[in-house]
Amino acid sequence: MTQAPWSLARKTAIVTGGSRGIGRAIAIHLTCKGLSKLAITYISNLAAAESTLDECRKNGLGMGIAIKADLLDPNIGHGLVQQALAGLETPTIDILVNNAAYLDPSEAASVEELTLPVFQKVMQANAFAPISIISATMPHLPVSGGRVINISSAAAKLANPGPVMTYGASKAALDSFTRSLAAEFATDKAATFNTVCVGPTVTDGFHVVGKLYPEGFMEELAKAFTAAQRVGMPQDIAFIVGFLAGEEARWVNGACMSANGGFREVLPALS
């Protein structure tokens, strides 16, 4: 039987930060689309990662592994990809989703208080680490049809307040790298490279940022400035990633797809 173009049957994926939040939703949704093999990463909570894989297996996942990976490890790319290839017993990674991100509220600072070590840490985790993983994945993409999907943020498009200024800059850097990769490798690799620009979404990171502001501020902001008048859910993002991962998105390359429910502060920057 010929597979529908949205099917991910016989494909292999890596999803970073797949133990919770958006990453968990992405992992589960990809398996709903028929994904055969999956590696997800976690930073400390193995039980949460295994819980994600258990849900994926209910959807028919054939082989799944959890890999401990730290975005602050300068060698994260090579180590992660080699573990995924070995653990999944495959020479090919069809889909890479760079979802994991770093934001420590204890280190948040205004521009006057920002230190080089903190700046470097955020840039390492949110810009260099995903690029390192992409670089290590490139030799293992399929001959054609590979998908690299980076999860970015509406903060990359905004003028951000001090506490999240560096985070926004790190995501803007990731967006720029993604466009460059699309331009450079679309022909050689016959792969697509896209970002999903995520607006306010209920995740651990959303609550982390919320701690930098008065209680309830983030929820009210999302309701006031989002056309849908609600905060996004992880599944909202997963559906977009599922589209980009499939054959039906083969003509989408170098794009930054907004996933924000019509977040009004972002719209002018995206025009």
N, C-alpha and C positions, 0 to 999 in steps of 0.2 A: 504494500500500500504506500502511495506517495505521501510523504509528510506535508502537512500544511506549512506555508511559509513562516508562520509564527512559531512553529515547533522548534524546540532546542534539543530534540532527541539526538543522542550520540555525541553531544557536545560536552566540553569540560570547562569549568569556570573557577576563578579565584575571586572571592569577595572579601575584602579586608574589613575588619570591624563587623563581622557577621554574627557576633554573639548577641547583639541587642539592637534595639532601635531600628533605624533605617536599614542598616546592614542585614539584620535578621529578616526584615520584611522582604528585602531584595532576594536573599537566598531562598526563602520559601516560595516567592513568586516565580523565580526562575525554574524551580523544580515543578511548579504547577504547569509550566510550559514544556515540560518533558526533559529538562536537563539531566544528563546521565551521571556526571561526576562533578564533585564540588569540594573545594578547599576553602574554609573560612578561617579568619584569624581572630585571635582574642588577645587581650593584654594581661588579664589576671584571672578572669572568671571562666574556668574550663567547664564548669557545670552549665553555665548559660550557653556556651558554645555547643555543648553536647545536646542541650535541649533544642537548639535551632536545628541541628542535624537530625534529631529524632523527628521533628515536624517535617523536615524535607524528605525523610525516608517514607513517611506516610503518603507523600505525593509520588512515590515511585523512584526516588533517587537510588541509583545503583551503588555508588561508592561515595562516601563523604568522610573528610578528615578535618580536624581542628588543629591549627598551628599557632603556637604562641609567638607573637611578633610585636616588637616595640618600634614605633615610628621614629624614635630617637636613636635607634641603632644605625650608624652610618652605612652598614653593610646589609641592611634589611632586604634589599632587592634580590641579590644572588641567593642568600640563605633561604628566603621564603619560596622563591620559585623552584629551587632544587628540591626542597622538602615536598612541595606540591606535586612535582613531576614523579618523584619516587613514591610518595604515599598513594597517589592515584594511579600509579602504574601506566603512565601515558607519556608520549613524547610531545604532546600538543596541548596548548592552552588556547581555547577558542575565544573565551570571554574573560576580560579582566575588569573588575569593578573596584576602583580605589575609593572606598567609602570612609575608612577610618580617618579621624582627625584629632587634633590636640588643642585644647584650650583649658588652661589652669587658672581659675578665678583668683587664686592666691598670688599669682604673678601679674595679674592685670594691672596696668598702670597708665597714667596719662602720658602724653608725648614728652612732657618735661621730666618724667620719672623713669621713662623707658631705658632699660640697660641693654647693652650689646648681647650679653648671654641670653637674656629672655627673648630678644628679637631673633637671635640665631636658632634658639630652640623651637620657636613657633614656625620659622621658615623651614627648618630641617624636617619637622614633622608633617607640615601641611603642603609643602612644595617639593622639597628634595626627595623625601621618602617615596611619594607616589611616582615621581619621575624615575627613581632608582628601580622601583618595581617594574615599571613599564620597560625600562632598558633591559632588565633581565628577562622579561617575557618575550621581547621582540623576536629572538631567534626561534622561539617555540610557538609563534602564531601559525595558524594554518596557511597553506599556500594562498588561499583567498578567503575572504569572509570573516577575518578576525575582528573582534570588537574590543575597544578600550573605552571605558566609561568612567569619567572622574566626577565625583560628587563635590560640587562647589557650593557656594552660598550667596544669598542675596547681598551679604556684607561685602562681596567683591565689587558690587555695583554702587554701593552707597558711600556717602561721607559719614564715617562711623565715629561715635563718641570714643574718647580715649581708651577705655577698658578693652574695646574690641577692635581698635584701629589696626593693630598688627595682625590679628586674625584675618580681618578683611583683606589686608595687603597680601597675606600668604595665599589666600584663595584667588585673588586677582592674578597672582603669579602663576598659579596652576592653570587658570583659564588661558593665559597667554601661551604657556608651554603646549597646551592641548591644541590650540589653533596651529602652532608651528609644526607639531608632529603630524597633524592632518595634512598640511601642505607638503611636508617633506616625504612622508612615507605612504601616502594614499596609493600611489602607482606601484612602488616597489613591493609593498606588502599587501596591496589590495585589501587593506583594513580600514576601518573607520575609527576616528578618535573624537569623542564628544564629551561635553560636560553637562551636568544637570545642575542648574542654579536653584538651590533650595531656599525657599522662604521660611517663615516661622513654622516649625514642625515639632510636634510633641516627641521629644527624645531626651535622653540624659543631658545632651549638650544644651538643649533648650532650657532645661532647668538650671544648668550651670551658669549660663548667661543671665538667667533670671535672678540669680543671687546677687548680681552686680547692681540691681535696681530695686526699687520698692516692691513689696509683695504684690503680685497680680499685675505688675506693669506690662510684662511681655504678653500676657493673655489679652489684656485690654488693647494693647498696641495692635496685635494681630487682628482683633475684631474690628477696630476702628479703621485700619488702613488696608484691609483685605476685602475685595469685592464679595467674596463668599462669606465674610463676617465670621470666620472661624479660624482656628489654628489647624495647620495641615497635619495629617496622620502619616506614619511611615508607609502605609500601603499606597498612599497617593504618589509617593516618590517611586515606589517599587514598580508600579504600572508603567511609568515612563521609562525606567531602566529596562524593563522587559521588552518594551517596543524597540529601544535602541539596540538591544542584544540580538534581535531577530533579523531575518532576511528582509522583512518589510521596511526596515530602516537603512537599507543599503545605500540610498542616495542622500543620507544625512551624514555630513562629515565636517568637522571643524566647527560644529554648532555649540552654542550654550543655550540649552533648552530651559526656559523658566518653569519652575514648579512652585508657584507661590500663591495660587488662588486669586491672582489679580492684586498683588501687594502694591498699593498705589505709590509708595515712595520709590519703588524700583522701576516702575514703568517708564518714566522719562529717561532714565539711564540706559534702558534697553532699546530705545527708539533710534 
